[in-house]
Amino acid sequence: MQVEGIGAKTAAQIQDFDLERNLEREYRLMERAGVQVLTLESEHYPALLKAIYDPPPVLYFKGNPFHEEDFPFAVVGTRVPSSYGKIATERLCSELAQRGGCLISGMARGIDTLVHKTALQEKAFTMAVMGCGLEHTYPPENRALREKIVEAGVIISEFPMSTKPDRNNFPARNRVISGLAHGTLVIEAGEKSGALITAHFALEQGREVFALPGNIFSEKSRGAHNLIKKGAKLVDGVDAILEEFSADVQQKLADKKNAQEKIELTESEKLLLSLIGSEQQHVDTLIERSHLPAADVLATLVQLELKDWVTQTDGLWHVIQSY
């Protein structure tokens, strides 16, 4: 009780803690959920996370083994992104995944969810770091996404299995997100956004911090702009991220984009890609500007979407990778 912050109630709980009973319950919950554990002494404990000043002594995980040879990179942001934020997230994460990146986020609503979905779409490894025990899913609407991540990536938590999502858990969770990664990119964050906590942890851990510039009049961009003012790297494309890392790290990245670019495109596909450009376009605008029949434009857009060149956001088409 002489320790600051430890009162009579907490002291009594420590005294009354039944280690044997709690361990037995924890093992039972893990076995039922198919969850495994890594400790700091484990050979496969992530090296980057182990290097931070306060690594979790225990990591609960479900899914695939960690891939140390990959390029782990964290992307976080607002829970209520704009159309611009959604497009930027899809485009940057898609290109990072194509180059061999492992995308890390917190499976929260908004940008986090989009990061994981984009990684899955690109068949890239993705890590979701939870702010609760793995017996729970938060937010609950991401239950289906969680199962897909388990199949193609891994979900992680430092909290005991039955720990409920609590707002006090999330700052601690954020240090794990940044600790697992070579760098962290913030996409749209207000002045008090949790994404900024992740960025500050990254700085304390000696990791690279990046921020996406946005609308100067938007509340959602203030946090990212403040990071840029303080020295975070302004991101206007994937190369702005990769050039900050050593030649050794860059050498490890498998640039799958070159193979993708070799896929031949029809004249109609090239025309629509050039008309969409760097903006988002409604299908009616594309029909008008291309002078092609509506049915041909729709069919061509579907083909481009199947080839992972374009996607729709809020009913508007935009290019995922530059042409």
LINLINQUI-V162142 format. One record per helix or strand of 3 or more residues. SS is the DSSP state (a for helix, b for strand). FROM is the first residue (numbers start at 0). TO is the last residue. Records with the same first field share a line. If there is no record, write none. Layout:
BEGIN
SS: FROM-TO, FROM-TO
END
This chain:
BEGIN
a: 7-15, 18-32, 46-49, 82-97, 110-120, 139-151, 166-178, 193-203, 218-228, 237-241, 246-251, 256-260, 266-275, 282-289, 293-305
b: 35-38, 57-62, 70-76, 100-104, 125-128, 153-156, 182-186, 207-211, 232-234, 309-312, 315-318
END
